[in-house]
Amino acid sequence: MLNTFLYAVIPYLAVAIAVIGGIARYRIDRFSYSSQSSQFLESRALFWGSVAWHYGILVVLAAHVLALMFWDQWAVLVSEPDRLYALEVAGLALALLALVGLSVLVVRRLTVSRIRVVTTPMDWLLLAFLLAQVVLGIWIALGYRWGSDWYVHTIVPWLISLFKLSPKIEYVTVLPAVVKVHAVAGFFLVVLFPFTRLVHVVTVPITYLWRSYQVVIWNRRPAR
């Protein structure tokens, strides 16, 4: 019963909450659909942390998605040992890069008073989940080698079965506990999606192409 709830119910609940919550937020407070950047408050640490985090995590996520979309081709790709080794090393290096970048961003929010003031409880919750996911991913990469191969024969069939509305939880229930936690935590991030800064991922500022010019004037009171 617990396995059914974790691997056959939570995924659908997470997606439903994300979709409904995202639509509701857009209709009620669409101007909050942004990353709420704090660049004006501090930019140096933000640059180094953000660049490392985004380059690392986006490539790792792209690999996960490509293996899901083109599982046959991916299986052929990793069937050759040299290519499998190269993917494993590259994936671990990118995960470590993402961890360094995210750690810089967390330390920045802890140590810069101006940033700490504008950091909400949801920001801390999101950062904690992201940090946990990256650490779990590195743990799996180090402790359960050749994930580029077994991922396509376990997690991918499970995810495909979810898309087909016929969950086959037997693919994931046999996996190590850390892998199962990593998989379920991913869906909890989906739940957080519409209620945190993550929502800016789905915003594409194409309206900037045709909107009128905007003049920004700083209006600062003189210091007394």
Secondary structure per residue as TSV (DSSP state, phi and psi in degrees):
chain	resnum	aa	ss	phi	psi
A	1	M	-	360.0	-44.4
A	2	L	H	-63.2	-42.5
A	3	N	H	-62.1	-39.7
A	4	T	H	-62.9	-42.0
A	5	F	I	-65.2	-43.5
A	6	L	I	-69.7	-42.2
A	7	Y	I	-110.0	-4.5
A	8	A	I	-126.1	-18.3
A	9	V	I	-107.0	-49.6
A	10	I	H	-55.4	-42.4
A	11	P	H	-56.6	-43.4
A	12	Y	H	-71.3	-38.6
A	13	L	H	-61.4	-42.6
A	14	A	H	-61.8	-46.5
A	15	V	H	-65.6	-41.3
A	16	A	H	-63.1	-44.4
A	17	I	H	-64.1	-40.9
A	18	A	H	-63.6	-44.6
A	19	V	H	-67.9	-50.8
A	20	I	H	-64.6	-44.0
A	21	G	H	-64.2	-39.7
A	22	G	H	-64.5	-43.2
A	23	I	H	-65.3	-43.2
A	24	A	H	-63.0	-42.3
A	25	R	H	-64.5	-39.5
A	26	Y	H	-65.2	-39.1
A	27	R	H	-75.1	-33.3
A	28	I	H	-89.8	-41.8
A	29	D	H	-144.0	65.6
A	30	R	G	-66.8	-22.7
A	31	F	G	-73.6	-9.3
A	32	S	G	-86.8	-0.9
A	33	Y	-	-75.0	75.1
A	34	S	S	-156.5	171.3
A	35	S	-	-80.2	-6.6
A	36	Q	-	50.4	53.4
A	37	S	-	-58.4	141.7
A	38	S	-	-109.1	27.0
A	39	Q	T	-61.1	-36.2
A	40	F	T	-66.5	-25.0
A	41	L	T	-84.1	-31.0
A	42	E	-	-167.4	129.7
A	43	S	-	-119.4	-27.7
A	44	R	H	-66.2	-56.0
A	45	A	H	-64.8	-35.2
A	46	L	H	-59.6	-42.7
A	47	F	H	-61.2	-54.0
A	48	W	H	-66.8	-40.7
A	49	G	H	-67.9	-45.1
A	50	S	H	-66.2	-42.4
A	51	V	H	-63.2	-48.7
A	52	A	H	-63.3	-42.7
A	53	W	H	-63.6	-50.8
A	54	H	H	-68.3	-44.3
A	55	Y	H	-63.2	-42.0
A	56	G	H	-66.9	-53.4
A	57	I	H	-73.0	-34.7
A	58	L	H	-67.5	-38.8
A	59	V	H	-68.8	-40.8
A	60	V	H	-62.4	-44.7
A	61	L	H	-64.2	-37.8
A	62	A	H	-61.1	-39.8
A	63	A	H	-64.2	-41.5
A	64	H	H	-59.9	-45.1
A	65	V	H	-69.0	-41.6
A	66	L	H	-63.0	-40.1
A	67	A	H	-64.7	-31.4
A	68	L	H	-75.2	-40.1
A	69	M	H	-78.0	-34.5
A	70	F	T	-127.3	60.8
A	71	W	H	-64.6	-36.3
A	72	D	H	-64.6	-48.1
A	73	Q	H	-64.9	-36.6
A	74	W	H	-66.0	-40.9
A	75	A	H	-60.8	-39.4
A	76	V	H	-66.6	-40.1
A	77	L	H	-60.1	-45.4
A	78	V	H	-87.8	0.4
A	79	S	T	-72.9	-19.3
A	80	E	S	-92.8	121.8
A	81	P	H	-53.0	-43.4
A	82	D	H	-62.4	-41.2
A	83	R	H	-68.3	-38.3
A	84	L	H	-62.8	-45.4
A	85	Y	H	-60.4	-44.0
A	86	A	H	-62.3	-42.5
A	87	L	H	-65.2	-40.1
A	88	E	H	-63.8	-45.9
A	89	V	H	-66.0	-44.1
A	90	A	H	-64.2	-41.8
A	91	G	H	-64.2	-41.9
A	92	L	H	-66.0	-41.6
A	93	A	H	-62.8	-42.0
A	94	L	H	-68.4	-36.8
A	95	A	H	-64.9	-40.5
A	96	L	H	-66.1	-37.9
A	97	L	H	-61.5	-43.3
A	98	A	H	-63.4	-39.9
A	99	L	H	-63.8	-42.7
A	100	V	H	-62.8	-46.0
A	101	G	H	-62.0	-44.9
A	102	L	H	-66.3	-37.5
A	103	S	H	-62.9	-39.9
A	104	V	H	-60.9	-42.7
A	105	L	H	-66.7	-37.8
A	106	V	H	-67.1	-47.1
A	107	V	H	-61.2	-38.4
A	108	R	H	-58.7	-43.9
A	109	R	H	-71.8	-25.1
A	110	L	H	-81.4	-32.3
A	111	T	H	-102.8	-23.0
A	112	V	-	-94.6	112.3
A	113	S	H	-59.4	-39.3
A	114	R	H	-65.0	-32.9
A	115	I	H	-77.3	-38.8
A	116	R	H	-62.3	-35.5
A	117	V	H	-64.3	-36.5
A	118	V	T	-94.3	7.1
A	119	T	-	-90.0	122.3
A	120	T	-	-90.4	164.0
A	121	P	H	-56.5	-35.0
A	122	M	H	-66.9	-32.4
A	123	D	H	-62.5	-45.3
A	124	W	H	-65.3	-40.0
A	125	L	H	-62.6	-44.3
A	126	L	H	-63.1	-46.0
A	127	L	H	-61.0	-39.6
A	128	A	H	-63.7	-43.6
A	129	F	H	-65.9	-43.0
A	130	L	H	-63.6	-43.6
A	131	L	H	-62.5	-42.9
A	132	A	H	-63.0	-41.1
A	133	Q	H	-64.8	-41.9
A	134	V	H	-66.3	-43.4
A	135	V	H	-62.6	-42.4
A	136	L	H	-63.2	-40.4
A	137	G	H	-62.2	-41.8
A	138	I	H	-67.3	-40.0
A	139	W	H	-57.8	-45.5
A	140	I	H	-65.0	-42.2
A	141	A	H	-62.3	-35.2
A	142	L	H	-85.7	-36.8
A	143	G	H	-91.9	-24.1
A	144	Y	S	-131.7	81.6
A	145	R	-	-61.8	163.2
A	146	W	-	63.5	38.4
A	147	G	H	-61.3	-28.5
A	148	S	H	-60.4	-23.8
A	149	D	H	-92.5	-57.4
A	150	W	H	-70.4	-21.2
A	151	Y	G	-58.2	-41.5
A	152	V	G	-74.5	-13.2
A	153	H	G	-106.4	-2.6
A	154	T	T	-127.5	-69.0
A	155	I	H	-65.1	-42.2
A	156	V	H	-60.8	-49.4
A	157	P	H	-59.3	-36.0
A	158	W	H	-63.9	-46.7
A	159	L	H	-64.2	-39.6
A	160	I	H	-63.9	-39.1
A	161	S	H	-65.0	-31.5
A	162	L	H	-67.0	-41.3
A	163	F	H	-62.3	-33.2
A	164	K	T	-84.3	2.6
A	165	L	T	60.4	31.8
A	166	S	-	-140.1	72.3
A	167	P	-	-58.0	130.6
A	168	K	-	-114.0	85.4
A	169	I	T	-73.4	-11.8
A	170	E	H	-64.9	-21.2
A	171	Y	H	-69.5	-28.8
A	172	V	H	-106.8	-24.7
A	173	T	H	-67.0	-21.1
A	174	V	T	-87.1	-5.0
A	175	L	S	-78.9	160.7
A	176	P	-	-58.6	154.8
A	177	A	H	-58.9	-40.1
A	178	V	H	-65.0	-33.2
A	179	V	H	-69.3	-41.1
A	180	K	H	-66.4	-39.9
A	181	V	H	-63.2	-42.4
A	182	H	H	-60.4	-40.9
A	183	A	H	-68.3	-46.7
A	184	V	H	-68.3	-38.9
A	185	A	H	-62.1	-30.0
A	186	G	H	-60.7	-37.8
A	187	F	H	-74.6	-28.1
A	188	F	H	-66.9	-32.6
A	189	L	H	-65.2	-34.7
A	190	V	H	-62.3	-39.2
A	191	V	H	-62.4	-41.3
A	192	L	H	-72.2	-18.8
A	193	F	G	-47.8	-54.6
A	194	P	G	-76.9	-8.3
A	195	F	G	-108.7	5.4
A	196	T	S	-132.8	-173.6
A	197	R	G	-65.5	-17.9
A	198	L	G	-57.5	-23.3
A	199	V	G	-61.3	-20.6
A	200	H	G	-67.2	-14.4
A	201	V	G	-61.6	-32.0
A	202	V	G	-91.4	3.6
A	203	T	-	-95.1	130.1
A	204	V	-	-121.0	111.5
A	205	P	-	-77.2	55.0
A	206	I	G	-71.2	-19.9
A	207	T	G	-66.0	-17.7
A	208	Y	G	-64.5	-19.0
A	209	L	G	-71.1	-28.1
A	210	W	T	-124.8	-0.7
A	211	R	S	-76.6	160.7
A	212	S	-	-69.0	158.3
A	213	Y	-	-62.6	145.1
A	214	Q	-	-118.1	125.6
A	215	V	-	-100.8	121.8
A	216	V	-	-104.4	124.9
A	217	I	-	-120.8	123.9
A	218	W	-	-76.2	127.1
A	219	N	-	-119.2	88.0
A	220	R	-	-107.6	136.1
A	221	R	-	-77.1	141.0
A	222	P	-	-64.6	141.9
A	223	A	-	-68.5	140.6
A	224	R	-	-98.5	360.0
